[in-house]
Amino acid sequence: NRYGAKLNIGTQIKEGLDSYVSAGIAGLDYQIGAEEDISYSEIYGAGINFDLANGSVLNVEYNYQSDELEDASNTKYDTDLHLVKVGLVFGF
């Protein structure tokens, strides 16, 4: 599981098109063998919002998180998480 908090700061590029950058912190629950743990690290990203004709908004966002996970024998594993998210918000 991955959860956290981030802040988006953006600007309007033109009517109906916005862009933003984001930064925050995320926790990652992980299991290596029988060992379960949680790790926290920074997340960074960027995204764009497109206003659609019917009042809805299409969102495309990229996030990056790099972490160092450790098992019970103190072996470290460098991980990089790249996420691309697509969302649709319906306006009523």
Short mmCIF file of the C-alpha atoms (twelve columns), coordinates in Angstrom:
data_MODEL
# 
_entry.id   MODEL 
# 
loop_
_atom_site.group_PDB 
_atom_site.id 
_atom_site.type_symbol 
_atom_site.label_atom_id 
_atom_site.label_alt_id 
_atom_site.label_comp_id 
_atom_site.label_asym_id 
_atom_site.label_seq_id 
_atom_site.Cartn_x 
_atom_site.Cartn_y 
_atom_site.Cartn_z 
_atom_site.pdbx_PDB_model_num 
ATOM 1  C CA . ASN A 1  0.000   0.000   0.000   1 
ATOM 2  C CA . ARG A 2  1.092   3.543   -0.729  1 
ATOM 3  C CA . TYR A 3  -0.370  6.618   0.954   1 
ATOM 4  C CA . GLY A 4  0.703   10.135  1.752   1 
ATOM 5  C CA . ALA A 5  0.138   13.821  1.239   1 
ATOM 6  C CA . LYS A 6  1.267   16.199  -1.474  1 
ATOM 7  C CA . LEU A 7  0.866   19.794  -2.501  1 
ATOM 8  C CA . ASN A 8  0.099   20.867  -6.072  1 
ATOM 9  C CA . ILE A 9  1.147   24.299  -7.342  1 
ATOM 10 C CA . GLY A 10 0.043   25.226  -10.818 1 
ATOM 11 C CA . THR A 11 -0.878  27.786  -13.405 1 
ATOM 12 C CA . GLN A 12 -3.287  28.199  -16.273 1 
ATOM 13 C CA . ILE A 13 -1.517  27.748  -19.612 1 
ATOM 14 C CA . LYS A 14 -4.540  28.869  -21.621 1 
ATOM 15 C CA . GLU A 15 -8.312  28.717  -21.271 1 
ATOM 16 C CA . GLY A 16 -9.215  25.124  -20.395 1 
ATOM 17 C CA . LEU A 17 -5.642  23.894  -19.874 1 
ATOM 18 C CA . ASP A 18 -3.801  23.962  -16.538 1 
ATOM 19 C CA . SER A 19 -0.449  22.523  -15.497 1 
ATOM 20 C CA . TYR A 20 1.021   21.881  -12.067 1 
ATOM 21 C CA . VAL A 21 3.958   20.412  -10.190 1 
ATOM 22 C CA . SER A 22 3.623   18.482  -6.961  1 
ATOM 23 C CA . ALA A 23 5.766   17.493  -3.995  1 
ATOM 24 C CA . GLY A 24 5.035   15.618  -0.819  1 
ATOM 25 C CA . ILE A 25 5.744   12.577  1.298   1 
ATOM 26 C CA . ALA A 26 4.386   9.046   0.943   1 
ATOM 27 C CA . GLY A 27 4.477   5.926   3.050   1 
ATOM 28 C CA . LEU A 28 5.001   2.568   1.404   1 
ATOM 29 C CA . ASP A 29 3.948   -0.651  3.157   1 
ATOM 30 C CA . TYR A 30 6.137   -3.485  1.941   1 
ATOM 31 C CA . GLN A 31 6.965   -7.098  2.649   1 
ATOM 32 C CA . ILE A 32 10.245  -8.871  1.893   1 
ATOM 33 C CA . GLY A 33 9.972   -12.543 2.828   1 
ATOM 34 C CA . ALA A 34 8.204   -12.699 6.190   1 
ATOM 35 C CA . GLU A 35 9.353   -9.171  7.138   1 
ATOM 36 C CA . GLU A 36 6.755   -6.395  6.895   1 
ATOM 37 C CA . ASP A 37 7.687   -2.738  7.283   1 
ATOM 38 C CA . ILE A 38 6.824   0.775   6.193   1 
ATOM 39 C CA . SER A 39 9.102   3.317   4.558   1 
ATOM 40 C CA . TYR A 40 8.560   7.058   4.031   1 
ATOM 41 C CA . SER A 41 10.123  9.115   1.262   1 
ATOM 42 C CA . GLU A 42 9.556   12.191  -0.878  1 
ATOM 43 C CA . ILE A 43 7.323   12.137  -3.946  1 
ATOM 44 C CA . TYR A 44 7.551   14.503  -6.906  1 
ATOM 45 C CA . GLY A 45 5.345   14.919  -9.918  1 
ATOM 46 C CA . ALA A 46 3.689   17.010  -12.581 1 
ATOM 47 C CA . GLY A 47 0.332   17.011  -14.277 1 
ATOM 48 C CA . ILE A 48 -2.101  18.712  -16.594 1 
ATOM 49 C CA . ASN A 49 -5.864  19.292  -16.490 1 
ATOM 50 C CA . PHE A 50 -7.966  19.582  -19.647 1 
ATOM 51 C CA . ASP A 51 -11.430 21.122  -19.409 1 
ATOM 52 C CA . LEU A 52 -13.874 19.104  -21.501 1 
ATOM 53 C CA . ALA A 53 -16.890 20.532  -23.327 1 
ATOM 54 C CA . ASN A 54 -19.465 19.127  -20.880 1 
ATOM 55 C CA . GLY A 55 -17.975 20.713  -17.733 1 
ATOM 56 C CA . SER A 56 -15.873 17.652  -16.913 1 
ATOM 57 C CA . VAL A 57 -12.096 17.660  -16.466 1 
ATOM 58 C CA . LEU A 58 -9.534  15.137  -17.745 1 
ATOM 59 C CA . ASN A 59 -6.406  14.885  -15.589 1 
ATOM 60 C CA . VAL A 60 -3.068  13.260  -16.472 1 
ATOM 61 C CA . GLU A 61 -0.368  13.113  -13.782 1 
ATOM 62 C CA . TYR A 62 3.101   11.581  -13.359 1 
ATOM 63 C CA . ASN A 63 4.612   10.828  -9.912  1 
ATOM 64 C CA . TYR A 64 8.077   9.620   -8.940  1 
ATOM 65 C CA . GLN A 65 9.158   8.099   -5.628  1 
ATOM 66 C CA . SER A 66 12.577  6.660   -4.807  1 
ATOM 67 C CA . ASP A 67 13.069  4.562   -1.700  1 
ATOM 68 C CA . GLU A 68 15.523  2.261   0.027   1 
ATOM 69 C CA . LEU A 69 13.848  -0.816  1.489   1 
ATOM 70 C CA . GLU A 70 15.516  -3.126  3.980   1 
ATOM 71 C CA . ASP A 71 14.878  -6.760  4.922   1 
ATOM 72 C CA . ALA A 72 15.417  -8.525  8.260   1 
ATOM 73 C CA . SER A 73 19.082  -9.251  7.455   1 
ATOM 74 C CA . ASN A 74 19.715  -5.521  6.742   1 
ATOM 75 C CA . THR A 75 20.057  -6.105  3.002   1 
ATOM 76 C CA . LYS A 76 19.049  -2.885  1.253   1 
ATOM 77 C CA . TYR A 77 17.010  -2.667  -1.951  1 
ATOM 78 C CA . ASP A 78 16.894  0.559   -3.956  1 
ATOM 79 C CA . THR A 79 13.488  1.044   -5.544  1 
ATOM 80 C CA . ASP A 80 12.103  3.604   -7.976  1 
ATOM 81 C CA . LEU A 81 8.360   3.961   -8.400  1 
ATOM 82 C CA . HIS A 82 7.057   5.693   -11.546 1 
ATOM 83 C CA . LEU A 83 3.289   6.266   -11.686 1 
ATOM 84 C CA . VAL A 84 1.157   7.647   -14.490 1 
ATOM 85 C CA . LYS A 85 -2.401  8.437   -13.429 1 
ATOM 86 C CA . VAL A 86 -5.353  9.374   -15.592 1 
ATOM 87 C CA . GLY A 87 -8.533  10.741  -14.039 1 
ATOM 88 C CA . LEU A 88 -11.885 12.049  -15.122 1 
ATOM 89 C CA . VAL A 89 -13.931 14.453  -12.985 1 
ATOM 90 C CA . PHE A 90 -17.572 14.796  -13.971 1 
ATOM 91 C CA . GLY A 91 -19.237 18.170  -13.548 1 
ATOM 92 C CA . PHE A 92 -22.962 18.382  -12.779 1 
# 
